[in-house]
């Protein structure tokens, strides 16, 4: 052993003749700066070797290179007690997981309540980390450059923030549904400052739904009344955008197909079903509830 001490549990590794002990909590302990890169890489390899459950966790939960990603992964592991055998609990369809995430990410300042008058909407900024497609694992999901089109048919290399999540609960705290969001932060005639100042104004503001037929593709839009003097920034199905936010749904038809005109994301339909309505019954503007914004800080 070269004079080094006997290795401890899985959360330790040897670098040269020295054993680096991470303690029993691999999430929060770090070795000395001189060996940190090597030590972490070796520990990840060792954990994958001795723990197929960790390897499965890493395959099933994709975190990007965004600033919030490491903190989100830390919160996810905290929720499952660092027990990789419980990784299936980290799911956007798991009501308890989402409630725990909201409470922990806000340091207890925000939580889902079981007695409210209306629907409870929560945007978790950074909350999509862990649920991303594999191709974003080596990118910053908060700033993805992708081609897009606005409602005037202008093509542009949009910048999208892809690492936020929208979770919706009924007035008794039961999960209605959740979906990932795709938010344009740079588009034709839509600046990053405008995009971020809009988002920053949404906490504790009223949410409504209405039908927008002003463009080639009609849609039902979830809209937050933030009091700003400009057109509404809606959350709606994935199509063209001038700054509105997409609700990600794998079943969304391709842009330019007639099916897209009548399609609505599952989350939108589930929200309407919770108040006894379907998409065809949306007339005028229907007030739904309140928006809460939770930031996962790096």
N, C-alpha and C positions, 0 to 999 in steps of 0.2 A: 504493500500500500504506500511505499515511499514515505513513511512517517505520517501520512494523513490519517485522520480518525476514521472510524468505521462509518460507512454511509448510513444515513438515516432512512426515512420512508421514501416513497416515490418522489416526493417534492424535494429531492436533493440530487446533485450530480457532481461528477468529478471533472475538474478542469486541470490537466496536468497531474500533479501530486496532491492537489487540494480538493477537499469536498466542500461544495457550496450548498448550504442548507436553506431551502426556501421556507422551512417550517411546514405546518400542516395546512396552511392556506396558500395555495399557489397563486391566487389572484392578486394578493395585496403585498406579498413580500418580494423584495428584489435583492440580488446580490450586489457586491461592490462594483462600482462603475467599470473598473478595469477588465472585468470578465463578464459583464452583463450580457453582451450580444451572444457570445459563445455559450454561456450557461443556459440562457433561455432556449436557444436552438437545440441544445443537447437534451434539455428537460422535455421539450416538446416531442423530440424523437423517442425518448424513453417512455413517456406517458403513452404515446401512440402504440409502442411495442407491448407494454404491459396492460394497456387498457383499450381493448377494441371499442368500448363504449365511448371513450373520448374521440377515437378516430371517427366513429359514426356521427358524433356530435359535430365534429368539424366538417364532415361531408354534408350534413343536413342543414347546417346553419351557417350562412355566408355573411361575413362581416367585411366591409370595404376598408379602404384606407382613409376614410373621412375622419375628421377630428373626434367626432362623437362615438366612433365605432368601438374603441377599446372600453370606454365607459359603459356602453350598452352591453357588451359581452360580459363585463364584470357584473352588471345588474342581473343579467340572465342567469349567470352562475350562482349569484346570491339567492335568487328566487328558488332555485332547485337545490340549494344547500350544497353546492359543489359536487353533486351526485350525478355523474354523467348518465347513469341508468335512468334518470328522470328527464332526459332531454326532450322527450316527446311532449312534455308539459309546456315547452316553449313554443306556443302556437298562437296565431292570431284568432283562432276559433275557441281558445281556452279563456273563459270568462275570468277565472281566478287569476290566471297569469297576467292578463291585461290590467286588472285592478291592482295587483301587486306592483306592476311596472309603473303605473301612474303614481301610486303613493311613494314608491322609492325614488323615482326619478325627480319628483318634486320635493323630496325631503319631507314628506308628510303634509305639504301645504295644499295639495289637491288630492281628492279621492272621489270615487264613484259613490253616490249617496243612494239610500234606499227609500227616500221620501222627497221627491221633487214634483213640481207641477207639470213639467214638460220633459222632453227627451234631453239626454246629456251627451254632448259631443266632445270628444277629446282628440286634439291633434297632438301627437307625441313627436316632437322634432328629434330626429335620430332614431325613432322607434322602429323603422323598417330594417335597421341593421339586424342581421341574423336571419332575415327572410328574403334576402336579395337573390337575384339570379347569379349563377356561378361566374358569369363573365364580369361581374362588378367586384369580384373578390380582390382584384389587383388594381382597382381604380378608386378614386374619391367619388363615392356615390352622391355626395352633396353638390357635385359640379360635373355633370356628364354632358359632353357636347354631342349633339345628335341632330341630323337634319329634320326639319319640320316645316309646316306651312301655316300661315295665318289665314284668316277668313277672307282676305282679298286674293288668296292664291299665291302670295309671296313666299318663296322658299328661303330658308335661312338656317344657318347652323346655330340652333338653339342651345342655350345652357339650361340644364334641368337639375333641380334638386330631387333626387330619387330616394332619399333615405328617411322620409317621414311616413307616419302611419295615422290613419283616422279610425278611431274606435267609437262606437255608438251604443249607448245604454238607454233602456227605457226608464220611466220615472221611478220604478222600484229597483233599479240597479241591475236588471237582467240584460245580458248582452244581446243587442240586436244584430250586430255584425261589425266587421272591421275590414279595412282594405288599405293597401299601400297607395301612396300619392306620388304623382309626378308633377312637380311645380316648376314652371318656366321662370328662370331668374334673369334671362336675357333673351329678347325676341325683338322683331321689328316694332319699333315705337313702344317698347316696354323695357325699361331700364332695370338694372339690379337694385338700385335705390328704391324705385317704385315697388318692385316685387317684395322687397324685405320690409319696407315701411307698412305695406298692406298687411302682411302676415303678422307683424309685430303689434298691430292694432286689434287683433281678433279676440284676444282673451276676454272672457266674460261679456261677449256680445251675442245678440239674438241671431238665431239661425232660422231661415225660411227656405221653402222650396217653391219654384215657379216654373212655368214652361216658357222657354225662349224660342220663338219662331222667326227671329230676325235674320238668321243666317241660312246658308244652304242646308246645313244639317240641324234640324230642330233637336232640342234636348231639354231634359229636366235639370235645373241647376240648384244645387244647395248654395245658398248665399248668406254671407255674414254681414249684418248691418253694422259696419264699423264707423259710420258717420262721415266718411271721407267724401269729398266733393269730386267725384268722377264716376265713371261707369262701374257697375258691380263686377267684382272678381268672383266668378262662380267656381264651384267644384262640379265637374260633370264628366261624362264619358270621354274616352280617348278619341279625339278627332283633330280638327284644326284648333288653334288657340291664338288669341291676341294677348294672353296673359293669364287666362283662366287655368285652373289647376285640374289635372286629370285624376279621376278615380280609376285606379288600375284594376282591370278585370280581364283575365285570360280569354274570356269568351267574346271579347269585343270584335265585331266584324271589321274588315279592312276599310280604311278611308276610301270613299268613292263607290262603295257598294250600296245598293238600295237597302240592304238589311241594317246598315248602320243608322238609318233614319228612324227606325222604330225601336232600336235596341236601347235598353237602359241597364246600367250595372246592377248586379245582384244587391249590392249594398243599398242603392237608391230604392229598389223595389222592397227590400226588407224594412227599410225605414218607413215607407208608406204603409206597408202591411201592418206595422205596429200601431198605426192609427186608423186601421180599417179601410185603407184606400188602395187603389191600384193606379198605375201611371195615367191611364185614360181619365181618371177622375180629378186630376189636378187642374183646377180652374183658378185663375188669379194667383194670389200669393198666399201660401199657408204657413203660418208661424209654427215652428216645430219645437224649439227649445233654445238651449244656451251652449255656446262654444267655450271650451276651456283649452288653453294651450300650455303644454308641458315641454320644457326644454331639458334634454339630456346634455348636461355640460361636459365638455372634455375633461 
